Amino acid sequence: MDQTKSSIGDHFKSLRKARGLTQRELALQSGLSFSFINQLERGKQSVRLDALMRLAAVFGYEVSLVKALPTAKSQGLV
């Protein structure tokens, strides 16, 4: 299992449980499939930007690409 997929899935699972939502309820609120939510939480599914934005909206977050993009310094180019 890919560690990044696993940690993203764990994060969304924690958020979902903190809100008292089932996977089916999260799927309905986000417009994503139950299967996608289930696989994401198990670390079996990568999350696309559009799906990330839908999930973030359910939990009241915004996705900031500026913070997510690697910088020249973080890539060792400076």
GROMACS elastic network, one bead per residue, 0.5 to 0.9 nm:
[ bonds ]
;  ai    aj funct       b0    kb
    1     4     6  0.87524   500
    1     5     6  0.75354   500
    1     6     6  0.69578   500
    1    42     6  0.89825   500
    1    43     6  0.64797   500
    1    44     6  0.70229   500
    2     5     6  0.53565   500
    2     6     6  0.61899   500
    2     7     6  0.87710   500
    2    43     6  0.69660   500
    2    44     6  0.80315   500
    3     7     6  0.61294   500
    3     8     6  0.86093   500
    3    43     6  0.78901   500
    4     7     6  0.52432   500
    4     8     6  0.61859   500
    4     9     6  0.84803   500
    4    43     6  0.81017   500
    4    46     6  0.87764   500
    5     8     6  0.52768   500
    5     9     6  0.60560   500
    5    10     6  0.85288   500
    5    40     6  0.72756   500
    5    41     6  0.84042   500
    5    42     6  0.83440   500
    5    44     6  0.69699   500
    5    45     6  0.67452   500
    5    46     6  0.59226   500
    5    47     6  0.78812   500
    6     9     6  0.50991   500
    6    10     6  0.60393   500
    6    11     6  0.85709   500
    6    40     6  0.78438   500
    6    41     6  0.71666   500
    6    42     6  0.66115   500
    6    44     6  0.76346   500
    6    45     6  0.88144   500
    7    11     6  0.60963   500
    7    12     6  0.87080   500
    7    41     6  0.87216   500
    7    43     6  0.75201   500
    8    11     6  0.50971   500
    8    12     6  0.63644   500
    8    13     6  0.85871   500
    8    40     6  0.77358   500
    8    41     6  0.75988   500
    8    43     6  0.76005   500
    8    46     6  0.87135   500
    8    47     6  0.82904   500
    9    12     6  0.52746   500
    9    13     6  0.60704   500
    9    14     6  0.86097   500
    9    37     6  0.85239   500
    9    38     6  0.89135   500
    9    39     6  0.82346   500
    9    40     6  0.50638   500
    9    42     6  0.62429   500
    9    43     6  0.55551   500
    9    44     6  0.86355   500
    9    45     6  0.83872   500
    9    46     6  0.88694   500
    9    47     6  0.88813   500
   10    13     6  0.50207   500
   10    14     6  0.61520   500
   10    15     6  0.86500   500
   10    40     6  0.85084   500
   10    41     6  0.58155   500
   10    42     6  0.76733   500
   10    43     6  0.78577   500
   11    14     6  0.52149   500
   11    15     6  0.63120   500
   11    16     6  0.86312   500
   11    41     6  0.81780   500
   12    16     6  0.59815   500
   12    17     6  0.85189   500
   12    37     6  0.89231   500
   12    40     6  0.83476   500
   12    41     6  0.68189   500
   12    55     6  0.81565   500
   13    16     6  0.50416   500
   13    17     6  0.61125   500
   13    18     6  0.84917   500
   13    23     6  0.85472   500
   13    37     6  0.89094   500
   13    40     6  0.87915   500
   13    41     6  0.58246   500
   14    17     6  0.52131   500
   14    18     6  0.60336   500
   14    19     6  0.86389   500
   15    18     6  0.51163   500
   15    19     6  0.63607   500
   15    20     6  0.87458   500
   15    21     6  0.88469   500
   15    59     6  0.74363   500
   16    19     6  0.52692   500
   16    20     6  0.63542   500
   16    21     6  0.53559   500
   16    22     6  0.71256   500
   16    23     6  0.76285   500
   16    26     6  0.71588   500
   16    59     6  0.82334   500
   17    21     6  0.57763   500
   17    22     6  0.73416   500
   18    21     6  0.77112   500
   19    59     6  0.83670   500
   21    24     6  0.79266   500
   21    25     6  0.57722   500
   21    26     6  0.62004   500
   22    25     6  0.51123   500
   22    26     6  0.62584   500
   22    27     6  0.85418   500
   23    26     6  0.51126   500
   23    27     6  0.60921   500
   23    28     6  0.86760   500
   23    34     6  0.62850   500
   23    35     6  0.88882   500
   23    37     6  0.63250   500
   23    38     6  0.67266   500
   24    28     6  0.62352   500
   24    29     6  0.86559   500
   24    33     6  0.80408   500
   24    34     6  0.54217   500
   24    35     6  0.89431   500
   24    37     6  0.81545   500
   24    38     6  0.89173   500
   25    28     6  0.51051   500
   25    29     6  0.61368   500
   25    30     6  0.85114   500
   25    34     6  0.84941   500
   26    29     6  0.51036   500
   26    30     6  0.59455   500
   26    31     6  0.82170   500
   26    32     6  0.80110   500
   26    33     6  0.89560   500
   26    34     6  0.79402   500
   26    37     6  0.76956   500
   26    55     6  0.81025   500
   26    58     6  0.78127   500
   27    30     6  0.52808   500
   27    31     6  0.57138   500
   27    33     6  0.53155   500
   27    34     6  0.51836   500
   27    35     6  0.85564   500
   27    36     6  0.81258   500
   27    37     6  0.65032   500
   27    55     6  0.88848   500
   28    31     6  0.52373   500
   28    32     6  0.67173   500
   28    33     6  0.75364   500
   28    34     6  0.79764   500
   29    32     6  0.79410   500
   29    54     6  0.86915   500
   29    55     6  0.85329   500
   29    58     6  0.66110   500
   30    33     6  0.85172   500
   30    51     6  0.81457   500
   30    54     6  0.53200   500
   30    55     6  0.57474   500
   30    56     6  0.87709   500
   30    57     6  0.77297   500
   30    58     6  0.62017   500
   31    51     6  0.88297   500
   31    54     6  0.74327   500
   31    55     6  0.88942   500
   32    35     6  0.84251   500
   32    36     6  0.66906   500
   32    37     6  0.72070   500
   32    51     6  0.72766   500
   32    54     6  0.80083   500
   32    55     6  0.85501   500
   33    36     6  0.51706   500
   33    37     6  0.64785   500
   33    38     6  0.86530   500
   34    37     6  0.51888   500
   34    38     6  0.60867   500
   34    39     6  0.85919   500
   35    38     6  0.50882   500
   35    39     6  0.60955   500
   35    40     6  0.84270   500
   36    39     6  0.52387   500
   36    40     6  0.59459   500
   36    41     6  0.85819   500
   36    45     6  0.70969   500
   36    47     6  0.89827   500
   37    40     6  0.50747   500
   37    41     6  0.61795   500
   37    42     6  0.86511   500
   37    45     6  0.85234   500
   38    41     6  0.53683   500
   38    42     6  0.63818   500
   38    43     6  0.88480   500
   38    44     6  0.86135   500
   38    45     6  0.86828   500
   39    42     6  0.50633   500
   39    43     6  0.62339   500
   39    45     6  0.52677   500
   39    46     6  0.86962   500
   40    43     6  0.51841   500
   40    44     6  0.57718   500
   40    46     6  0.66299   500
   40    47     6  0.71590   500
   41    44     6  0.75743   500
   41    45     6  0.79762   500
   42    45     6  0.76995   500
   43    46     6  0.75959   500
   47    50     6  0.82546   500
   47    51     6  0.61657   500
   47    52     6  0.61520   500
   48    51     6  0.52638   500
   48    52     6  0.60788   500
   48    53     6  0.86329   500
   49    53     6  0.61318   500
   49    54     6  0.86573   500
   49    63     6  0.87512   500
   50    53     6  0.51590   500
   50    54     6  0.63353   500
   50    55     6  0.87596   500
   51    54     6  0.50580   500
   51    55     6  0.61742   500
   51    56     6  0.84733   500
   52    55     6  0.51866   500
   52    56     6  0.59925   500
   52    57     6  0.85469   500
   52    63     6  0.75809   500
   53    56     6  0.50531   500
   53    57     6  0.61320   500
   53    58     6  0.88135   500
   53    61     6  0.84380   500
   53    62     6  0.70828   500
   53    63     6  0.61012   500
   54    57     6  0.52016   500
   54    58     6  0.65694   500
   55    58     6  0.52730   500
   55    59     6  0.66796   500
   55    60     6  0.87911   500
   55    61     6  0.84660   500
   56    59     6  0.52602   500
   56    60     6  0.60806   500
   56    62     6  0.59730   500
   56    63     6  0.68403   500
   57    61     6  0.55584   500
   57    62     6  0.65859   500
   57    63     6  0.86923   500
   58    61     6  0.76548   500
   63    67     6  0.88304   500
   63    68     6  0.86048   500
   64    67     6  0.56878   500
   64    68     6  0.65592   500
   64    69     6  0.89672   500
   65    69     6  0.59696   500
   66    69     6  0.55784   500
   66    70     6  0.86166   500
   67    70     6  0.79360   500
   70    73     6  0.81715   500
   70    74     6  0.62343   500
   70    75     6  0.68333   500
   71    74     6  0.51833   500
   71    75     6  0.63465   500
   71    76     6  0.87497   500
   71    77     6  0.86430   500
   72    75     6  0.52385   500
   72    76     6  0.63861   500
   72    77     6  0.51168   500
   72    78     6  0.60400   500
   73    76     6  0.51182   500
   73    77     6  0.56911   500
   73    78     6  0.51011   500
   74    77     6  0.75948   500
   74    78     6  0.83864   500
   75    78     6  0.79930   500
